Amino acid sequence: MFNPAVTSGVDLFVNIVIVLASFAAAVSFIDFRNTNKKEEKEG
């Protein structure tokens, strides 16, 4: 890819932020999917 002029600490921080954001998105998606399943059963 590319080699920006940043330290390895910034690279690690960015990777941690990406992992946390991905985890939050996955949890939100699973919650959204489960909510839709409950609504289909009720209605």
C-alpha distance matrix in Angstrom:
0.0 3.8 7.0 9.7 13.3 14.4 16.3 15.7 18.4 16.6 13.6 16.4 18.2 15.4 15.1 18.9 19.2 17.0 19.1 22.3 21.5 20.8 24.1 26.0 24.9 26.0 29.3 30.0 29.4 31.8 34.3 34.2 34.7 37.6 39.2 39.3 40.9 43.6 44.4 44.8 47.3 49.3 49.6
3.8 0.0 3.8 6.2 9.8 11.4 13.8 14.0 16.7 14.7 12.4 15.8 17.3 14.8 15.3 19.0 19.1 17.5 20.1 22.9 22.2 22.2 25.4 27.0 26.3 27.8 30.8 31.4 31.2 33.7 36.0 35.9 36.8 39.6 41.0 41.3 43.1 45.6 46.3 47.0 49.5 51.2 51.6
7.0 3.8 0.0 3.8 6.6 8.3 10.5 11.1 14.1 12.5 10.6 14.1 15.8 14.0 14.8 18.4 18.8 17.9 20.4 23.0 22.8 23.2 26.1 27.7 27.5 29.0 31.8 32.6 32.8 35.1 37.2 37.5 38.6 41.1 42.5 43.1 44.9 47.2 48.1 49.0 51.3 53.0 53.5
9.7 6.2 3.8 0.0 3.8 5.7 8.8 10.5 12.7 10.5 9.6 13.4 14.3 12.6 14.4 17.6 17.5 17.2 20.1 22.2 21.8 22.8 25.7 26.9 26.9 28.8 31.3 31.8 32.5 34.9 36.7 37.0 38.4 40.9 42.0 42.7 44.8 46.8 47.6 48.8 51.1 52.6 53.1
13.3 9.8 6.6 3.8 0.0 3.8 6.9 9.7 11.8 10.1 10.3 13.9 14.7 13.9 16.0 18.7 18.9 19.3 22.0 23.8 23.8 25.1 27.7 28.8 29.2 31.3 33.5 34.1 35.0 37.4 39.0 39.4 41.0 43.3 44.4 45.4 47.4 49.3 50.1 51.5 53.8 55.1 55.7
14.4 11.4 8.3 5.7 3.8 0.0 3.8 6.7 8.1 6.4 7.3 10.6 11.2 10.9 13.3 15.6 15.9 16.8 19.3 20.8 21.2 22.8 25.1 26.2 27.0 28.9 30.9 31.7 32.9 35.1 36.5 37.3 38.9 41.0 42.1 43.3 45.3 47.0 48.0 49.5 51.6 52.8 53.7
16.3 13.8 10.5 8.8 6.9 3.8 0.0 3.8 5.3 5.5 6.7 9.0 10.2 11.1 12.9 14.7 15.8 17.1 19.0 20.5 21.6 23.1 24.9 26.3 27.5 29.1 30.9 32.1 33.4 35.2 36.7 37.8 39.4 41.2 42.5 44.0 45.7 47.3 48.6 50.1 52.0 53.3 54.4
15.7 14.0 11.1 10.5 9.7 6.7 3.8 0.0 3.8 5.4 5.0 6.2 8.6 9.8 10.6 12.4 14.3 15.3 16.6 18.4 19.9 21.1 22.6 24.4 25.7 26.9 28.7 30.3 31.5 33.0 34.7 36.0 37.4 39.1 40.6 42.1 43.6 45.2 46.7 48.2 49.9 51.3 52.6
18.4 16.7 14.1 12.7 11.8 8.1 5.3 3.8 0.0 3.8 5.4 5.1 6.2 8.6 9.9 10.6 12.4 14.3 15.4 16.6 18.4 20.0 21.1 22.6 24.3 25.8 27.1 28.6 30.2 31.7 33.0 34.5 36.2 37.6 38.9 40.7 42.3 43.7 45.2 46.9 48.5 49.7 51.1
16.6 14.7 12.5 10.5 10.1 6.4 5.5 5.4 3.8 0.0 3.8 5.4 5.0 6.1 8.6 9.8 10.5 12.3 14.2 15.3 16.3 18.2 19.9 21.0 22.4 24.2 25.7 26.8 28.4 30.2 31.5 32.6 34.4 36.1 37.2 38.8 40.7 42.1 43.3 45.1 46.9 48.0 49.2
13.6 12.4 10.6 9.6 10.3 7.3 6.7 5.0 5.4 3.8 0.0 3.8 5.4 5.2 6.2 8.7 10.0 10.6 12.4 14.4 15.4 16.5 18.4 20.0 21.1 22.5 24.5 25.8 26.9 28.7 30.3 31.4 32.9 34.7 36.1 37.5 39.2 40.9 42.2 43.6 45.5 46.9 48.0
16.4 15.8 14.1 13.4 13.9 10.6 9.0 6.2 5.1 5.4 3.8 0.0 3.8 5.5 5.1 6.2 8.7 9.9 10.6 12.4 14.2 15.3 16.5 18.4 20.0 21.1 22.6 24.3 25.7 27.0 28.6 30.2 31.5 33.0 34.6 36.3 37.7 39.2 40.8 42.3 43.9 45.3 46.7
18.2 17.3 15.8 14.3 14.7 11.2 10.2 8.6 6.2 5.0 5.4 3.8 0.0 3.8 5.4 5.1 6.2 8.7 10.0 10.6 12.3 14.2 15.4 16.5 18.3 20.0 21.2 22.5 24.3 25.8 27.0 28.5 30.2 31.7 32.9 34.7 36.4 37.7 39.1 40.9 42.5 43.6 45.0
15.4 14.8 14.0 12.6 13.9 10.9 11.1 9.8 8.6 6.1 5.2 5.5 3.8 0.0 3.8 5.4 5.1 6.2 8.7 9.9 10.5 12.2 14.2 15.3 16.4 18.3 20.0 21.0 22.4 24.3 25.7 26.7 28.4 30.3 31.4 32.9 34.7 36.3 37.4 39.1 41.0 42.2 43.2
15.1 15.3 14.8 14.4 16.0 13.3 12.9 10.6 9.9 8.6 6.2 5.1 5.4 3.8 0.0 3.8 5.4 5.1 6.2 8.7 9.9 10.5 12.3 14.2 15.3 16.4 18.4 19.9 21.0 22.5 24.3 25.6 26.8 28.6 30.2 31.6 33.1 34.8 36.2 37.6 39.4 40.9 42.1
18.9 19.0 18.4 17.6 18.7 15.6 14.7 12.4 10.6 9.8 8.7 6.2 5.1 5.4 3.8 0.0 3.8 5.4 5.1 6.2 8.5 9.8 10.5 12.3 14.2 15.3 16.5 18.3 19.9 21.1 22.5 24.2 25.7 27.0 28.5 30.3 31.7 33.1 34.7 36.4 37.9 39.2 40.7
19.2 19.1 18.8 17.5 18.9 15.9 15.8 14.3 12.4 10.5 10.0 8.7 6.2 5.1 5.4 3.8 0.0 3.8 5.5 5.2 6.1 8.5 9.8 10.5 12.2 14.1 15.3 16.4 18.2 20.0 21.0 22.3 24.2 25.8 26.8 28.5 30.4 31.7 32.9 34.8 36.5 37.6 38.8
17.0 17.5 17.9 17.2 19.3 16.8 17.1 15.3 14.3 12.3 10.6 9.9 8.7 6.2 5.1 5.4 3.8 0.0 3.8 5.5 5.1 6.0 8.5 9.9 10.4 12.2 14.2 15.2 16.3 18.3 19.9 20.8 22.3 24.3 25.6 26.9 28.6 30.3 31.6 33.0 35.0 36.3 37.4
19.1 20.1 20.4 20.1 22.0 19.3 19.0 16.6 15.4 14.2 12.4 10.6 10.0 8.7 6.2 5.1 5.5 3.8 0.0 3.8 5.5 5.1 6.1 8.6 9.8 10.5 12.3 14.2 15.2 16.5 18.3 19.8 21.0 22.5 24.2 25.8 27.1 28.7 30.4 31.8 33.4 34.9 36.2
22.3 22.9 23.0 22.2 23.8 20.8 20.5 18.4 16.6 15.3 14.4 12.4 10.6 9.9 8.7 6.2 5.2 5.5 3.8 0.0 3.8 5.4 5.0 6.1 8.6 9.8 10.5 12.2 14.1 15.4 16.4 18.2 19.9 21.1 22.4 24.4 25.9 27.1 28.7 30.5 32.0 33.1 34.6
21.5 22.2 22.8 21.8 23.8 21.2 21.6 19.9 18.4 16.3 15.4 14.2 12.3 10.5 9.9 8.5 6.1 5.1 5.5 3.8 0.0 3.8 5.4 5.1 6.1 8.6 9.9 10.5 12.2 14.3 15.3 16.3 18.2 20.0 20.9 22.5 24.5 25.9 27.0 28.8 30.6 31.7 32.8
20.8 22.2 23.2 22.8 25.1 22.8 23.1 21.1 20.0 18.2 16.5 15.3 14.2 12.2 10.5 9.8 8.5 6.0 5.1 5.4 3.8 0.0 3.8 5.4 5.1 6.1 8.6 9.8 10.5 12.3 14.2 15.2 16.4 18.3 19.8 21.1 22.6 24.5 25.8 27.1 29.0 30.5 31.6
24.1 25.4 26.1 25.7 27.7 25.1 24.9 22.6 21.1 19.9 18.4 16.5 15.4 14.2 12.3 10.5 9.8 8.5 6.1 5.0 5.4 3.8 0.0 3.8 5.4 5.1 6.2 8.6 9.8 10.6 12.3 14.1 15.3 16.5 18.3 20.0 21.2 22.7 24.5 26.0 27.4 28.9 30.4
26.0 27.0 27.7 26.9 28.8 26.2 26.3 24.4 22.6 21.0 20.0 18.4 16.5 15.3 14.2 12.3 10.5 9.9 8.6 6.1 5.1 5.4 3.8 0.0 3.8 5.4 5.2 6.1 8.6 10.0 10.5 12.1 14.2 15.4 16.4 18.4 20.1 21.2 22.6 24.5 26.1 27.1 28.5
24.9 26.3 27.5 26.9 29.2 27.0 27.5 25.7 24.3 22.4 21.1 20.0 18.3 16.4 15.3 14.2 12.2 10.4 9.8 8.6 6.1 5.1 5.4 3.8 0.0 3.8 5.5 5.1 6.1 8.6 9.9 10.4 12.2 14.2 15.2 16.5 18.5 20.1 21.1 22.7 24.7 25.9 26.9
26.0 27.8 29.0 28.8 31.3 28.9 29.1 26.9 25.8 24.2 22.5 21.1 20.0 18.3 16.4 15.3 14.1 12.2 10.5 9.8 8.6 6.1 5.1 5.4 3.8 0.0 3.8 5.4 5.1 6.2 8.6 9.8 10.5 12.3 14.1 15.4 16.6 18.5 20.1 21.3 23.0 24.6 25.9
29.3 30.8 31.8 31.3 33.5 30.9 30.9 28.7 27.1 25.7 24.5 22.6 21.2 20.0 18.4 16.5 15.3 14.2 12.3 10.5 9.9 8.6 6.2 5.2 5.5 3.8 0.0 3.8 5.4 5.2 6.1 8.5 9.9 10.6 12.2 14.3 15.5 16.6 18.5 20.2 21.5 22.8 24.4
30.0 31.4 32.6 31.8 34.1 31.7 32.1 30.3 28.6 26.8 25.8 24.3 22.5 21.0 19.9 18.3 16.4 15.2 14.2 12.2 10.5 9.8 8.6 6.1 5.1 5.4 3.8 0.0 3.8 5.5 5.1 6.0 8.6 9.9 10.5 12.3 14.3 15.4 16.6 18.5 20.3 21.2 22.5
29.4 31.2 32.8 32.5 35.0 32.9 33.4 31.5 30.2 28.4 26.9 25.7 24.3 22.4 21.0 19.9 18.2 16.3 15.2 14.1 12.2 10.5 9.8 8.6 6.1 5.1 5.4 3.8 0.0 3.8 5.4 5.0 6.1 8.6 9.8 10.6 12.4 14.4 15.5 16.7 18.8 20.2 21.2
31.8 33.7 35.1 34.9 37.4 35.1 35.2 33.0 31.7 30.2 28.7 27.0 25.8 24.3 22.5 21.1 20.0 18.3 16.5 15.4 14.3 12.3 10.6 10.0 8.6 6.2 5.2 5.5 3.8 0.0 3.8 5.4 5.1 6.1 8.5 9.9 10.7 12.5 14.4 15.6 16.9 18.6 20.2
34.3 36.0 37.2 36.7 39.0 36.5 36.7 34.7 33.0 31.5 30.3 28.6 27.0 25.7 24.3 22.5 21.0 19.9 18.3 16.4 15.3 14.2 12.3 10.5 9.9 8.6 6.1 5.1 5.4 3.8 0.0 3.8 5.5 5.2 6.1 8.7 10.0 10.7 12.4 14.4 15.7 16.7 18.4
34.2 35.9 37.5 37.0 39.4 37.3 37.8 36.0 34.5 32.6 31.4 30.2 28.5 26.7 25.6 24.2 22.3 20.8 19.8 18.2 16.3 15.2 14.1 12.1 10.4 9.8 8.5 6.0 5.0 5.4 3.8 0.0 3.8 5.5 5.1 6.3 8.8 10.1 10.7 12.6 14.6 15.6 16.6
34.7 36.8 38.6 38.4 41.0 38.9 39.4 37.4 36.2 34.4 32.9 31.5 30.2 28.4 26.8 25.7 24.2 22.3 21.0 19.9 18.2 16.4 15.3 14.2 12.2 10.5 9.9 8.6 6.1 5.1 5.5 3.8 0.0 3.8 5.4 5.2 6.4 8.9 10.1 10.8 12.8 14.6 15.6
37.6 39.6 41.1 40.9 43.3 41.0 41.2 39.1 37.6 36.1 34.7 33.0 31.7 30.3 28.6 27.0 25.8 24.3 22.5 21.1 20.0 18.3 16.5 15.4 14.2 12.3 10.6 9.9 8.6 6.1 5.2 5.5 3.8 0.0 3.8 5.4 5.1 6.4 8.8 10.0 10.9 12.6 14.4
39.2 41.0 42.5 42.0 44.4 42.1 42.5 40.6 38.9 37.2 36.1 34.6 32.9 31.4 30.2 28.5 26.8 25.6 24.2 22.4 20.9 19.8 18.3 16.4 15.2 14.1 12.2 10.5 9.8 8.5 6.1 5.1 5.4 3.8 0.0 3.8 5.4 5.2 6.3 8.8 10.2 10.8 12.3
39.3 41.3 43.1 42.7 45.4 43.3 44.0 42.1 40.7 38.8 37.5 36.3 34.7 32.9 31.6 30.3 28.5 26.9 25.8 24.4 22.5 21.1 20.0 18.4 16.5 15.4 14.3 12.3 10.6 9.9 8.7 6.3 5.2 5.4 3.8 0.0 3.8 5.5 5.2 6.3 8.8 10.0 10.6
40.9 43.1 44.9 44.8 47.4 45.3 45.7 43.6 42.3 40.7 39.2 37.7 36.4 34.7 33.1 31.7 30.4 28.6 27.1 25.9 24.5 22.6 21.2 20.1 18.5 16.6 15.5 14.3 12.4 10.7 10.0 8.8 6.4 5.1 5.4 3.8 0.0 3.8 5.5 5.2 6.4 8.8 10.2
43.6 45.6 47.2 46.8 49.3 47.0 47.3 45.2 43.7 42.1 40.9 39.2 37.7 36.3 34.8 33.1 31.7 30.3 28.7 27.1 25.9 24.5 22.7 21.2 20.1 18.5 16.6 15.4 14.4 12.5 10.7 10.1 8.9 6.4 5.2 5.5 3.8 0.0 3.8 5.5 5.3 6.3 8.6
44.4 46.3 48.1 47.6 50.1 48.0 48.6 46.7 45.2 43.3 42.2 40.8 39.1 37.4 36.2 34.7 32.9 31.6 30.4 28.7 27.0 25.8 24.5 22.6 21.1 20.1 18.5 16.6 15.5 14.4 12.4 10.7 10.1 8.8 6.3 5.2 5.5 3.8 0.0 3.8 5.5 5.2 6.0
44.8 47.0 49.0 48.8 51.5 49.5 50.1 48.2 46.9 45.1 43.6 42.3 40.9 39.1 37.6 36.4 34.8 33.0 31.8 30.5 28.8 27.1 26.0 24.5 22.7 21.3 20.2 18.5 16.7 15.6 14.4 12.6 10.8 10.0 8.8 6.3 5.2 5.5 3.8 0.0 3.8 5.6 5.4
47.3 49.5 51.3 51.1 53.8 51.6 52.0 49.9 48.5 46.9 45.5 43.9 42.5 41.0 39.4 37.9 36.5 35.0 33.4 32.0 30.6 29.0 27.4 26.1 24.7 23.0 21.5 20.3 18.8 16.9 15.7 14.6 12.8 10.9 10.2 8.8 6.4 5.3 5.5 3.8 0.0 3.8 5.7
49.3 51.2 53.0 52.6 55.1 52.8 53.3 51.3 49.7 48.0 46.9 45.3 43.6 42.2 40.9 39.2 37.6 36.3 34.9 33.1 31.7 30.5 28.9 27.1 25.9 24.6 22.8 21.2 20.2 18.6 16.7 15.6 14.6 12.6 10.8 10.0 8.8 6.3 5.2 5.6 3.8 0.0 3.8
49.6 51.6 53.5 53.1 55.7 53.7 54.4 52.6 51.1 49.2 48.0 46.7 45.0 43.2 42.1 40.7 38.8 37.4 36.2 34.6 32.8 31.6 30.4 28.5 26.9 25.9 24.4 22.5 21.2 20.2 18.4 16.6 15.6 14.4 12.3 10.6 10.2 8.6 6.0 5.4 5.7 3.8 0.0
